[in-house]
């Protein structure tokens, strides 16, 4: 069995392509982390509502994204 560089390159590209699909467009890393923390129960509801009130981009994303 031999491994070709083309196969390795495609596998690596597939990993990056998969990871890129997981990233929400238009959000900062902090916003993504906050969403993940809220989803896992680490952010209380009152604090989450305050974040939504003070971050219009996050609030818009949260209202329009059906995946959460």
Residue pairs with C-beta under 8 A, 6 or more apart in sequence:
23 32
24 31
24 32
24 35
24 61
24 65
26 57
26 61
27 35
27 57
27 58
27 61
31 55
31 57
31 58
31 61
34 43
34 51
34 58
35 58
35 62
35 68
37 43
38 48
39 68
43 51
51 58
52 58
52 59
52 62
53 59
62 68
